[in-house]
């Protein structure tokens, strides 16, 4: 969310952002509603002041004859206020809905393009592996080595269901442990946040309203609440980002307490609406997975928050380098970055069976766009209150990353070498093989 004053004073920049991000928003309508809302609020305040004066005048009236017109005016004021408040509620409902759609202003170095074809590679690490034998994909490897059972997963969970078994299950957890240990050493507070979240958390993070169709809603929230609670929608979070941000919603930090670094480990759920027919085989596109997510909350300084963006990117790269997996860094263009993003990177890891780099990490700076939605501020050294900046990054997400590991480390005899960095978490076993 942007400040309405900023929107008014920077209409060209906001209109340009709406255009290049492909957001469906009538800026003229929003500004007209803002003016109407402002006028109604001013009129209402004047009427309330008159209402207070009217009450005092009734008390002061010396005779019934003198009191009658004052009382009649009081009744009139009451009716006018009721009508104004009803009109204001209708205006504010539409105004608030449109304000949630206003996109953040992209950074000056963000590529301008309508879709992912405009994303730009900015870095690359490692060499894509070459093989002297016909390689297997992760499904073939996982089946032969008794690591993955997709048939049983679909039978139990439905489309895109899966089981991880044996060393794949251990590696799945090992990846999370390795990421958490690294992040804690770097000053991140580890958290296991809720995956069932209320609507305000998803509005606050920006997943609502734009990506609502990708979020699972619980059908029976009243069944899992206390009897005294009013039923309200509950959702399964697609990442721990909304929960981590909501932890500090409504808070005013002291400047000296920033930055705040958090990392959350959680199960994640995504409906994958719009992906019909895409990546239906294997572990690439799933309805549930586990992710270690990073969030940083910092001062309202774009230069500083962009520096933290690079720090987060560095963590993800370091983890991939620990695993010795080839990857590239992509700077995301305006049409592919989402409404709230100011600057964004994806990291794509090499997957041999696809003969391509595929997205495994996402790193974003949202400046104060989320903070305004969640009312997260800090008090500066001179006592001024500012909205914080927020950033998020994928540290590791599994089982998608298992695709790259199994396929990159496969051997001609069908075995798979376990990356050295994961061996301490897996009983120092070096190889996955079956006799």
For each residue, the residues with C-beta under 8 A, 3 or more apart:
1: 99 100 102 369 372 373
2: 6 7 14 99 102 104 105 369 372
3: 6 7 372
4: 7 8 34 99
5: 8 9
6: 2 3 9 10 14
7: 2 3 4 10 11 14 27 30 31 34 102
8: 4 5 11 31 34
9: 5 6
10: 6 7 13 14 105
11: 7 8 14 15 27 31
12: 15 16
13: 10 16 17 105
14: 2 6 7 10 11 17 18 27 102 103 105
15: 11 12 18 19 27
16: 12 13 19 20
17: 13 14 20 21 23 103 104 105 106 334
18: 14 15 21 23 25 27 102 103
19: 15 16 22
20: 16 17 106 112 114 334 335
21: 17 18 103 106 334 335 337 338 339
22: 19 114 335
23: 17 18 101 102 103 339
24: 101
25: 18 30 98 101 102 103
26: 29 30 98
27: 7 11 14 15 18 30 31
28: 31 32
29: 26 32 33 98
30: 7 25 26 27 33 34 95 98 99 102
31: 7 8 11 27 28 34 35
32: 28 29 35 36
33: 29 30 36 37 91 94 95 98
34: 4 7 8 30 31 37 38 95
35: 31 32 38 39
36: 32 33 39 40 91
37: 33 34 40 41 88 91 92 95
38: 34 35 41 42
39: 35 36 42 43
40: 36 37 43 44 84 87 88 91
41: 37 38 44 45 88
42: 38 39 45 46
43: 39 40 46 47 84
44: 40 41 47 48 81 84 85 88
45: 41 42 48 49
46: 42 43 49 50
47: 43 44 50 51 77 80 81 84
48: 44 45 51 52 81
49: 45 46 52 53
50: 46 47 53 54 77
51: 47 48 54 55 74 77 78 81
52: 48 49 55 56
53: 49 50 56 57
54: 50 51 57 58 70 73 74 77
55: 51 52 58 59 74
56: 52 53 59 60
57: 53 54 60 61 70
58: 54 55 61 67 70 71 74
59: 55 56
60: 56 57
61: 57 58 64 66 67 70
62: 66
63: 66 67
64: 61 67 68
65: 68
66: 61 62 63 69 70
67: 58 61 63 64 70 71
68: 64 65 71 72
69: 66 72 73
70: 54 57 58 61 66 67 73 74
71: 58 67 68 74 75
72: 68 69 75 76
73: 54 69 70 76 77
74: 51 54 55 58 70 71 77 78
75: 71 72 78 79
76: 72 73 79 80
77: 47 50 51 54 73 74 80 81
78: 51 74 75 81 82
79: 75 76 82 83
80: 47 76 77 83 84
81: 44 47 48 51 77 78 84 85
82: 78 79 85 86
83: 79 80 86 87
84: 40 43 44 47 80 81 87 88
85: 44 81 82 88 89
86: 82 83 89 90
87: 40 83 84 90 91
88: 37 40 41 44 84 85 91 92
89: 85 86 92 93
90: 86 87 93 94
91: 33 36 37 40 87 88 94 95
92: 37 88 89 95 96
93: 89 90 96 97
94: 33 90 91 97 98
95: 30 33 34 37 91 92 98 99
96: 92 93 99 100
97: 93 94 100 101 209
98: 25 26 29 30 33 94 95 101 102
99: 1 2 4 30 95 96 102
100: 1 96 97 203 208 209 373
101: 23 24 25 97 98 209 210 339
102: 1 2 7 14 18 23 25 30 98 99 339
103: 14 17 18 21 23 25 339 340
104: 2 17 339 340 341 342 366 367 369
105: 2 10 13 14 17 342
106: 17 20 21 110 112 334 337 341 342 343
107: 110 302 306 342 343 365
108:
109: 331 343
110: 106 107 331 332 333 334 337 342 343 344
111: 118 119 120 331 332 333 334
112: 20 106 118 333 334
113: 117 118 119 333 334 335 336
114: 20 22 117 118 335
115: 118 333 335 336
116: 119 332 333 335 336
117: 113 114
118: 111 112 113 114 115 333 334 335 336
119: 111 113 116 330 331 332 333 336 346
120: 111 330 331 333
121: 124 328 329 330 331
122: 329 330 331 345
123: 317 328 329
124: 121 326 327 328 329
125: 317 320 321 326 327 328
126: 321 324 325 326 327 350
127: 326
128: 326 350 352
129: 326 350 352 408
130:
131: 134 135 352 410
132: 412
133: 412
134: 131
135: 131 352 353 407 410
136: 140 141 144 353 407 410 414
137: 140 141 282 353 407
138: 141 142 148 282 283 353 402 403 406 407
139: 142 143 148 150 281 282 283
140: 136 137 143 144
141: 136 137 138 144 145 147 406 407 410 414 416
142: 138 139 145 147 148 168 283 406
143: 139 140 146 147 148 149
144: 136 140 141 414 434
145: 141 142 166 167 414 415 416 432 433 434
146: 143 165 166 434
147: 141 142 143 164 165 166 167 168 406 432
148: 138 139 142 143 162 163 164 165 168 283
149: 143 152 153 162 163 165
150: 139 153 154 161 162 163 282
151: 154 155
152: 149 155 156 163
153: 149 150 156 157 161 162 163
154: 150 151 157 158 159 160 161
155: 151 152 161
156: 152 153 161 163
157: 153 154 160 161 162 287 288
158: 154 161 287
159: 154 287
160: 154 157 272 280 285 286 287
161: 150 153 154 155 156 157 158 287
162: 148 149 150 153 157 283 286 399
163: 148 149 150 152 153 156
164: 147 148 168 169 172 399 402
165: 146 147 148 149 168 169
166: 145 146 147 169 170 432
167: 145 147 170 171 418 426 429 432
168: 142 147 148 164 165 171 172 399 402 406
169: 164 165 166 172 173
170: 166 167 173 174 425 426
171: 167 168 174 175 402 405 418 422 426
172: 164 168 169 175 176 290 398 399 402
173: 169 170 176 177 425
174: 170 171 177 178 422 425 426
175: 171 172 178 179 396 398 401 402 422
176: 172 173 179 180 265 290 292 396 398
177: 173 174 180 181 425
178: 174 175 181 182 319 322 396 421 422 425
179: 175 176 182 183 263 292 319 395 396
180: 176 177 183 184 190 263 265 292
181: 177 178 184 185
182: 178 179 185 186 315 318 319 322 395
183: 179 180 186 188 190 263 292 294 315 395
184: 180 181 187 188 190 263
185: 181 182
186: 182 183 261 315
187: 184 261
188: 183 184 261 262 263 294
189: 260 261 262 263
190: 180 183 184 263 264 265
191: 240 244 247 262 263 264 265
192: 264 265 266
193: 240 243 244 247 264 266
194: 197 237 243
195: 236 237 240 243 266 267 268 269
196: 218 224 234 235 236 237
197: 194 201 202 234 235 236 237 242 243 246
198: 201 232 233 234 235
199: 202 203 208 232 233 235
200: 203 204 246 249 374
201: 197 198 204 205 237 242 243 245 246 249
202: 197 199 205 207 208 212 215 235 237 242
203: 100 199 200 206 207 208 209 373
204: 200 201 242 245 246 249 370 373 374
205: 201 202 241 242 245 246 370 373 374
206: 203 210 338 339 340 366 369 370 373
207: 202 203 210 211 212 214 215 238 242
208: 100 199 202 203 211 212 215
209: 97 100 101 203 212
210: 101 206 207 338 339
211: 207 208 214 215
212: 202 207 208 209 215
213: 271 273 274
214: 207 211 238 270 271 272 273
215: 202 207 208 211 212 235 236 237 238 269 270 271
216: 235 236 269 270 271
217: 233 234 235 236
218: 196 221 224 233 234 235 236
219:
220: 223 224
221: 218 224 225 231 232 233 234
222: 225 229 231
223: 220
224: 196 218 220 221 234
225: 221 222 229 231
226: 229
227:
228:
229: 222 225 226 232
230:
231: 221 222 225
232: 198 199 221 229
233: 198 199 217 218 221
234: 196 197 198 217 218 221 224
235: 196 197 198 199 202 215 216 217 218
236: 195 196 197 215 216 217 218 269
237: 194 195 196 197 201 202 215 240 241 242 243 266 268 269
238: 207 214 215 268 269 270
239: 242 266 268 291 293 392
240: 191 193 195 237 243 244 264 265 266 268 291 293
241: 205 237 244 245 264 293 295 392
242: 197 201 202 204 205 207 237 239 245 246
243: 193 194 195 197 201 237 240 246 247 264 266
244: 191 193 240 241 247 262 264 293 295 392
245: 201 204 205 241 242 248 249 295 370 374 376 390
246: 197 200 201 204 205 242 243 249 374
247: 191 193 243 244 262
248: 245 251 253 260 297 374 376
249: 200 201 204 245 246 374 375 376
250: 374 375 376
251: 248 376 377
252: 377 378 379 385
253: 248 257 258 260 297 376 377 378 379 388
254: 257 258 378 379
255: 258 299 378 379 380 381
256:
257: 253 254 260 378
258: 253 254 255 297 298 299 378 388
259: 296 297 298 299 308
260: 189 248 253 257 296 297 298
261: 186 187 188 189 294 295 296
262: 188 189 191 244 247 294 295 296 297
263: 179 180 183 184 188 189 190 191 292 293 294 295 395
264: 190 191 192 193 240 241 243 244 292 293 295
265: 176 180 190 191 192 240 290 291 292 293
266: 192 193 195 237 239 240 243 290 291 293
267: 195 288 289 290
268: 195 237 238 239 240 288 289 290 291 397
269: 195 215 216 236 237 238 287 288
270: 214 215 216 238 286 287 288
271: 213 214 215 216 287
272: 160 214 275 285 286 287
273: 213 214
274: 213
275: 272 278 279 285
276:
277: 280
278: 275 285
279: 275 282 284 285
280: 160 277 285
281: 139 284
282: 137 138 139 150 279 403
283: 138 139 142 148 162 286 399 400 402 403
284: 279 281 358 400 403
285: 160 272 275 278 279 280
286: 160 162 270 272 283 289 399 400
287: 157 158 159 160 161 269 270 271 272
288: 157 267 268 269 270
289: 267 268 286 397 398 399 400
290: 172 176 265 266 267 268 397 398 399
291: 239 240 265 266 268 394 395 396 397 398
292: 176 179 180 183 263 264 265 394 395 396 397
293: 239 240 241 244 263 264 265 266 392 393 394 395
294: 183 188 261 262 263 312 315 392 393 394 395
295: 241 244 245 261 262 263 264 390 391 392
296: 259 260 261 262 305 308 311 312 390 391 392
297: 248 253 258 259 260 262 371 376 388 389 390
298: 258 259 260 301 304 305 308 388 389 390 391
299: 255 258 259 304 305 378 386 388 389
300: 367 368 378 386 387 388 389
301: 298 304 305 389
302: 107 305 306 342 367 389
303: 306 307
304: 298 299 301 307 308 389
305: 296 298 299 301 302 308 309 342 365 367 389 391
306: 107 302 303 309 310 343 365
307: 303 304 310 311
308: 259 296 298 304 305 311 312 365 391
309: 305 306 312 313 343 345 363 364 365 391
310: 306 307 313 314
311: 296 307 308 314 315
312: 294 296 308 309 315 316 363 391 392 393
313: 309 310 316 317 329 345 347 363 393
314: 310 311 317 318
315: 182 183 186 294 311 312 318 319 393 395
316: 312 313 319 320 347 361 363 393 394 395
317: 123 125 313 314 320 321 327 329 347
318: 182 314 315 321 322
319: 178 179 182 315 316 322 323 395 396
320: 125 316 317 323 325 327 347 349 360 361
321: 125 126 317 318 324 325
322: 178 182 318 319 419 421
323: 319 320 401 404 405 419 421 422
324: 126 321 419 420
325: 126 320 321 349 350 401 404 405 408
326: 124 125 126 127 128 129 349 350 357 408
327: 124 125 126 317 320 347 348 349 350 357 360
328: 121 123 124 125 347 348 357
329: 121 122 123 124 313 317 345 346 347 348
330: 119 120 121 122 345 346 347 348
331: 109 110 111 119 120 121 122 343 344 345
332: 110 111 116 119 336 337 341 344 345 346
333: 110 111 112 113 115 116 118 119 120 336 337
334: 17 20 21 106 110 111 112 113 118 337
335: 20 21 22 113 114 115 116 118
336: 113 115 116 118 119 332 333
337: 21 106 110 332 333 334 341 344 364
338: 21 206 210 341 344 364
339: 21 23 101 102 103 104 206 210
340: 103 104 206 364 366 369 370
341: 104 106 332 337 338 344 364 365 366
342: 104 105 106 107 110 302 305 364 365 366 367 369
343: 106 107 109 110 306 309 331 364 365
344: 110 331 332 337 338 341 362 363 364 365
345: 122 309 313 329 330 331 332 362 363 364
346: 119 329 330 332 359 361 362 363
347: 313 316 317 320 327 328 329 330 359 360 361 362 363 394
348: 327 328 329 330 357 358 359 360
349: 320 325 326 327 357 358 360 361 401 404
350: 126 128 129 325 326 327 356 357 404 408
351: 354 356 357 358 403 404 407
352: 128 129 131 135 355 407 408 410
353: 135 136 137 138 403 407
354: 351 358
355: 352
356: 350 351
357: 326 327 328 348 349 350 351
358: 284 348 349 351 354 403 404
359: 346 347 348 362
360: 320 327 347 348 349 394 397 400 401 404
361: 316 320 346 347 349 393 394 395 397
362: 344 345 346 347 359 393 394
363: 309 312 313 316 344 345 346 347 391 392 393 394
364: 309 337 338 340 341 342 343 344 345 391 392 393
365: 107 305 306 308 309 341 342 343 344 389 391
366: 104 206 340 341 342 369 370 389 390 391 392
367: 104 300 302 305 342 389 390
368: 300 371 372 386 387 388 389 390
369: 1 2 104 206 340 342 366 372 373 390
370: 204 205 206 245 340 366 373 374 376 390
371: 297 368 374 375 376 377 387 388 389 390
372: 1 2 3 368 369 375 387
373: 1 100 203 204 205 206 369 370
374: 200 204 205 245 246 248 249 250 370 371
375: 249 250 371 372
376: 245 248 249 250 251 253 297 370 371 387 388 390
377: 251 252 253 371 385 386 387 388
378: 252 253 254 255 257 258 299 300 385 386 388
379: 252 253 254 255 383 384 385
380: 255 383 384 385 386
381: 255
382:
383: 379 380
384: 379 380
385: 252 377 378 379 380
386: 299 300 368 377 378 380
387: 300 368 371 372 376 377
388: 253 258 297 298 299 300 368 371 376 377 378
389: 297 298 299 300 301 302 304 305 365 366 367 368 371
390: 245 295 296 297 298 366 367 368 369 370 371 376
391: 295 296 298 305 308 309 312 363 364 365 366
392: 239 241 244 293 294 295 296 312 363 364 366
393: 293 294 312 313 315 316 361 362 363 364
394: 291 292 293 294 316 347 360 361 362 363 397
395: 179 182 183 263 291 292 293 294 315 316 319 361
396: 175 176 178 179 291 292 319 401
397: 268 289 290 291 292 360 361 394 400 401
398: 172 175 176 289 290 291 401 402
399: 162 164 168 172 283 286 289 290 402 403
400: 283 284 286 289 360 397 403
401: 175 323 325 349 360 396 397 398 404 405
402: 138 164 168 171 172 175 283 398 399 405 406
403: 138 282 283 284 351 353 358 399 400 406 407
404: 323 325 349 350 351 358 360 401 407 408
405: 171 323 325 401 402 408 409 416 419
406: 138 141 142 147 168 402 403 409 410 416
407: 135 136 137 138 141 351 352 353 403 404 410
408: 129 325 326 350 352 404 405
409: 405 406 416 417 418 419
410: 131 135 136 141 352 406 407 414 415 416
411: 414 415 416 417
412: 132 133
413: 433
414: 136 141 144 145 410 411 433 434
415: 145 410 411 431 432 433
416: 141 145 405 406 409 410 411 431 432 433
417: 409 411 430 431 432
418: 167 171 409 422 423 426 429 430 431 432
419: 322 323 324 405 409 422 423
420: 324 423
421: 178 322 323
422: 171 174 175 178 323 418 419 425 426
423: 418 419 420 426 427 428 429 430
424: 428
425: 170 173 174 177 178 422
426: 167 170 171 174 418 422 423 429
427: 423
428: 423 424
429: 167 418 423 426 432
430: 417 418 423
431: 415 416 417 418
432: 145 147 166 167 415 416 417 418 429
433: 145 413 414 415 416
434: 144 145 146 414
435:
